[in-house]
């Protein structure tokens, strides 16, 4: 499947904005969302699925929390974000890389509980190996995904993961 960076960025951002989580809010304002209640959006053409848990990534100055699910073998293409983003791995091994070229051999595997900060404007790429991956992303809007090489199609699936 050949996909463009623009498709990925649009899918991730639109998916994050489509609908907020079905959350329980108690009388004191505490919010709770159980794993089975996360309102995952329909899969994007890239093979990612997203959900907004809190806030609105499109609004300036608004803190947001989103989750992104990568299906096995799916990776993003090199891209940047205008804001710093803080990412925690919740499930699976998430392969991460920096720079303007995807090179799976240089990917750094992060397991559940791992954290990575993407500096504002810094090129990076990431994705799943042979298992589903779920990450949680927090930041301060507005958020968008900017492809490093606009208009250049690139495959969204990489070779068999490292052992």
Secondary structure, 3 states (H helix, E strand, C coil): CEECHHHHHHHHHHHHHHCECCCEECCCCCEECCHHHCCCCCCCCCCEEEEEEECCCCCCCCEEEEEEEECCCEECCCEECCCCEEEEEEECCEEEEECCCCCHHHCEEECCCCEEEECCCCCEEEEECCCCEEEEEEEECCCCCEECCCCCCEECECCCCCC
